[in-house]
């Protein structure tokens, strides 16, 4: 079975790599955290000491790091993967970055004789674990054909957006922009409900069956009511991804006032110490400004 190099064994990458191992692939993985590499080995994969060791001799390299700067480092930095990755190999870039960054990366990989798939993912940790993520993909058809079997192991849907890098990152940018706005709007609405004296639990129940319902409302409000801010999506994700959307809008000379407002609320949550908490912790900003505790209001009403 094919050997796949895998860089980035974090919250999502760990499960993506594990699913590949379970499907019979040889997975050689690297992460800056030794404990993450040890988890891959326990799952049946093998350890790589650095990005180059993960990439040596493989036909496909999966990269699931947090930022474009980290992707640049693991590919081109000290002990970088591109120095040893065989010519013609596919880099499956699952890192969320701007469309401009993705296009620039494709040009650099073409110059070195490699193929890039712009392939950000959505579906969260749960989707990575279950193998039900969506791959949003654009790139050369030959690269897509080579990577499709592995993507079908890690995800349930492959949304093909174009034959070059950039369109997939644009789609992911819009997805993240709208998710961030919805998380902020959810926090704003449930906090105003509590401040105004309504029972947040009843407000939650009414809206989840009405026209304003959304996955975000149904998923995040129960966590807010339970004071459960264990990481799902992170505040940190939206300080990054809404920033990407702002940059993309600036490049397109397009107004995005709701995105700008949502970004400020996530930055405020980060400043309050919630950077690594669930994105639902943005409600803490509204609670602080309004002098209200949503969960306590629900408990009092019950």
C-alpha positions as CSV (number, residue, x, y, z in Angstrom):
1,X,0.0,0.0,0.0
2,X,1.1,3.6,-0.7
3,X,3.2,5.4,1.8
4,X,1.9,8.9,2.7
5,X,3.9,11.6,4.4
6,X,1.8,13.5,6.9
7,X,2.8,16.8,8.6
8,X,0.6,18.2,11.3
9,X,-0.9,15.8,13.8
10,X,-3.0,18.2,15.8
11,X,-6.7,18.2,16.6
12,X,-7.8,17.2,13.1
13,X,-4.6,15.8,11.6
14,X,-4.3,13.1,14.2
15,X,-7.6,11.6,13.2
16,X,-7.1,12.1,9.5
17,X,-3.8,10.2,9.8
18,X,-5.3,7.5,11.9
19,X,-8.1,6.9,9.3
20,X,-5.4,6.5,6.6
21,X,-3.6,3.9,8.8
22,X,-6.9,2.0,9.4
23,X,-7.5,1.9,5.6
24,X,-4.1,0.2,5.1
25,X,-1.9,3.1,4.1
26,X,1.6,3.4,5.5
27,X,1.6,6.8,7.2
28,X,4.9,8.5,8.2
29,X,4.1,11.5,10.3
30,X,5.7,14.6,11.8
31,X,4.5,17.1,14.3
32,X,6.3,19.7,16.5
33,X,4.9,17.9,19.5
34,X,6.5,14.5,20.2
35,X,3.5,13.3,22.0
36,X,1.4,13.7,18.8
37,X,3.9,11.6,16.8
38,X,3.8,9.0,19.6
39,X,0.0,8.9,19.2
40,X,0.4,8.2,15.5
41,X,2.8,5.4,16.2
42,X,0.4,3.9,18.7
43,X,-2.3,4.0,16.0
44,X,0.0,2.0,13.7
45,X,1.8,4.8,11.8
46,X,5.5,5.5,11.8
47,X,7.5,8.5,13.2
48,X,9.4,11.1,11.3
49,X,12.0,13.3,13.0
50,X,11.3,16.3,10.8
51,X,9.4,17.4,7.7
52,X,12.0,16.1,5.4
53,X,11.9,12.6,7.0
54,X,8.1,12.6,6.5
55,X,8.4,13.5,2.8
56,X,11.3,11.3,1.7
57,X,10.3,8.9,-1.1
58,X,6.5,9.5,-0.8
59,X,4.1,10.1,-3.7
60,X,1.8,12.2,-1.6
61,X,2.5,14.6,1.3
62,X,-0.5,15.8,3.4
63,X,0.0,19.1,5.3
64,X,-2.4,20.0,8.1
65,X,-0.7,22.8,9.9
66,X,-2.5,25.9,11.4
67,X,-1.2,28.8,9.3
68,X,0.3,29.6,5.9
69,X,3.5,30.6,7.6
70,X,3.8,27.2,9.2
71,X,3.1,25.5,5.8
72,X,5.9,27.6,4.3
73,X,8.3,26.5,7.1
74,X,7.6,22.8,6.9
75,X,8.0,22.9,3.1
76,X,10.9,25.3,2.5
77,X,12.5,25.8,5.9
78,X,15.3,23.9,7.7
79,X,14.8,20.2,7.2
80,X,11.9,21.2,4.9
81,X,10.0,18.6,2.9
82,X,10.5,20.0,-0.6
83,X,14.2,19.3,-0.5
84,X,13.6,15.5,-0.6
85,X,10.0,15.2,-1.9
86,X,10.2,13.2,-5.2
87,X,9.5,15.1,-8.4
88,X,5.9,14.8,-9.4
89,X,4.7,14.1,-5.9
90,X,1.4,15.7,-4.8
91,X,1.2,18.1,-1.8
92,X,-2.3,17.9,-0.4
93,X,-2.4,21.3,1.4
94,X,-5.3,21.1,3.9
95,X,-4.2,24.3,5.7
96,X,-6.6,27.2,5.5
97,X,-4.8,30.2,3.8
98,X,-5.7,33.1,1.6
99,X,-6.4,32.5,-2.1
100,X,-3.4,34.6,-2.9
101,X,-1.1,32.6,-0.7
102,X,-2.4,29.4,-2.2
103,X,-1.8,30.6,-5.8
104,X,1.8,31.7,-4.9
105,X,2.5,28.3,-3.3
106,X,1.3,26.5,-6.4
107,X,3.8,28.5,-8.5
108,X,6.7,27.6,-6.2
109,X,5.8,23.9,-6.2
110,X,5.5,23.9,-10.0
111,X,9.0,25.4,-10.2
112,X,10.3,22.6,-8.0
113,X,8.6,19.9,-10.1
114,X,5.8,19.1,-7.6
115,X,2.0,19.3,-7.8
116,X,-0.2,21.2,-5.3
117,X,-3.8,20.5,-4.4
118,X,-5.4,23.5,-2.7
119,X,-7.5,21.4,-0.3
120,X,-8.8,23.1,2.9
121,X,-11.2,21.0,4.9
122,X,-14.3,21.6,6.9
123,X,-16.2,19.4,9.3
124,X,-14.3,19.9,12.6
125,X,-12.7,17.5,14.9
126,X,-15.8,15.3,14.9
127,X,-15.7,15.0,11.1
128,X,-12.0,14.3,11.1
129,X,-12.5,11.5,13.6
130,X,-15.5,10.0,11.8
131,X,-14.0,10.4,8.3
132,X,-16.9,12.6,7.2
133,X,-15.1,15.8,6.5
134,X,-15.5,17.8,3.3
135,X,-12.5,18.5,1.2
136,X,-12.7,21.7,-0.8
137,X,-10.3,21.1,-3.6
138,X,-8.8,22.9,-6.6
139,X,-5.7,21.9,-8.6
140,X,-4.5,19.9,-11.6
141,X,-6.8,17.1,-12.5
142,X,-3.9,14.6,-12.5
143,X,-3.1,15.6,-8.9
144,X,-6.7,15.3,-7.9
145,X,-6.9,11.8,-9.4
146,X,-3.8,10.7,-7.5
147,X,-5.0,12.0,-4.2
148,X,-8.7,11.1,-4.4
149,X,-8.5,7.6,-2.9
150,X,-6.8,8.9,0.2
151,X,-9.2,11.9,0.5
152,X,-12.2,9.5,0.2
153,X,-10.8,7.7,3.3
154,X,-10.5,10.9,5.3
155,X,-13.7,12.6,4.1
156,X,-17.2,11.9,2.8
157,X,-17.4,14.8,0.3
158,X,-14.9,16.2,-2.2
159,X,-16.0,19.5,-3.6
160,X,-14.0,20.3,-6.7
161,X,-13.7,24.0,-7.4
162,X,-11.3,24.4,-10.3
163,X,-8.1,23.2,-12.0
164,X,-5.7,25.5,-10.3
165,X,-5.0,26.7,-6.7
166,X,-7.0,29.6,-5.3
167,X,-10.7,28.8,-5.9
168,X,-10.8,26.2,-3.1
169,X,-9.2,28.6,-0.6
170,X,-11.8,31.2,-1.7
171,X,-14.7,28.8,-0.9
172,X,-13.1,28.0,2.5
173,X,-12.7,31.7,3.2
174,X,-16.4,32.3,2.6
175,X,-17.3,29.3,4.8
176,X,-15.2,30.6,7.6
177,X,-16.4,34.1,7.2
178,X,-20.0,33.1,7.5
179,X,-19.3,30.7,10.4
180,X,-17.5,33.4,12.3
181,X,-20.4,35.8,11.8
182,X,-22.9,33.2,12.9
183,X,-21.0,32.3,16.1
184,X,-20.7,36.0,17.0
185,X,-24.4,36.6,16.2
186,X,-25.4,33.5,18.3
187,X,-23.5,34.9,21.2
188,X,-24.9,38.3,20.8
189,X,-28.5,37.0,20.6
190,X,-28.4,34.7,23.6
191,X,-26.6,37.3,25.7
192,X,-29.2,40.0,24.8
193,X,-31.9,37.5,25.7
194,X,-30.5,37.0,29.2
195,X,-29.9,40.7,29.7
196,X,-33.5,41.5,28.7
197,X,-34.9,39.0,31.2
198,X,-35.9,36.2,28.8
199,X,-35.1,32.6,29.7
200,X,-32.2,31.7,27.5
201,X,-33.2,28.1,27.4
202,X,-36.6,29.0,26.0
203,X,-35.1,31.4,23.5
204,X,-32.8,28.6,22.4
205,X,-35.7,26.2,21.9
206,X,-37.8,28.6,20.0
207,X,-35.1,29.7,17.6
208,X,-33.8,26.2,16.9
209,X,-37.2,25.4,15.3
210,X,-37.7,28.7,13.6
211,X,-36.4,30.6,10.6
212,X,-33.3,31.9,12.4
213,X,-32.1,28.4,13.2
214,X,-28.6,27.3,12.2
215,X,-26.1,24.6,12.9
216,X,-24.1,27.1,14.9
217,X,-27.1,28.1,17.1
218,X,-28.1,24.4,17.7
219,X,-24.5,23.4,18.5
220,X,-23.1,26.4,20.4
221,X,-25.9,27.6,22.6
222,X,-26.1,24.3,24.7
223,X,-22.4,24.7,25.4
224,X,-22.9,28.3,26.5
225,X,-25.8,27.2,28.8
226,X,-23.6,24.4,30.2
227,X,-20.6,26.7,30.6
228,X,-18.7,24.2,28.4
229,X,-16.0,26.0,26.5
230,X,-13.8,23.0,25.9
231,X,-12.3,23.4,22.4
232,X,-14.4,22.5,19.4
233,X,-13.6,25.3,17.0
234,X,-11.3,27.8,18.7
235,X,-11.4,31.5,19.2
236,X,-7.9,31.4,17.6
237,X,-9.3,29.9,14.5
238,X,-11.6,32.9,13.9
239,X,-9.0,35.5,14.7
240,X,-7.0,34.0,11.9
241,X,-9.7,33.0,9.4
242,X,-11.7,36.2,9.7
243,X,-8.5,38.1,9.2
244,X,-8.0,36.1,5.9
245,X,-11.5,37.1,4.9
246,X,-10.7,40.7,5.6
247,X,-7.5,40.5,3.5
248,X,-9.4,38.8,0.7
249,X,-12.1,41.5,0.7
250,X,-9.5,44.2,0.7
251,X,-7.9,42.6,-2.4
252,X,-11.3,42.4,-4.1
253,X,-12.2,45.9,-3.0
254,X,-15.4,44.5,-1.5
255,X,-17.1,45.7,1.7
256,X,-17.5,43.1,4.5
257,X,-18.8,45.1,7.6
258,X,-20.3,42.1,9.3
259,X,-17.0,40.2,9.0
260,X,-15.1,43.2,10.5
261,X,-17.5,43.4,13.4
262,X,-17.3,39.7,14.1
263,X,-13.5,39.8,14.0
264,X,-13.4,42.5,16.6
265,X,-15.5,40.4,19.0
266,X,-13.2,37.4,18.6
267,X,-10.1,39.7,19.1
268,X,-11.8,40.9,22.3
269,X,-12.4,37.3,23.5
270,X,-8.7,36.6,22.8
271,X,-7.7,39.7,24.8
272,X,-9.8,38.4,27.7
273,X,-7.7,35.1,27.7
274,X,-10.0,32.9,25.7
275,X,-7.8,32.4,22.6
276,X,-7.6,28.6,23.1
277,X,-11.2,28.2,24.3
278,X,-14.1,27.1,22.1
279,X,-15.3,29.9,19.8
280,X,-18.5,29.9,21.8
281,X,-16.5,31.8,24.5
282,X,-17.0,34.9,22.4
283,X,-20.2,35.2,24.5
284,X,-17.9,36.2,27.4
285,X,-17.3,39.5,25.6
286,X,-21.1,40.2,25.6
287,X,-21.5,39.1,29.2
288,X,-18.7,41.4,30.3
289,X,-20.1,44.4,28.4
290,X,-23.7,43.7,29.5
291,X,-23.0,42.6,33.1
292,X,-24.9,39.4,32.6
293,X,-24.2,35.7,32.9
294,X,-26.2,33.6,30.3
295,X,-25.9,30.3,32.1
296,X,-26.8,31.8,35.5
297,X,-29.8,33.5,33.9
298,X,-31.0,30.2,32.5
299,X,-30.5,28.4,35.8
300,X,-32.4,31.1,37.7
301,X,-35.3,30.9,35.3
302,X,-35.4,27.1,35.6
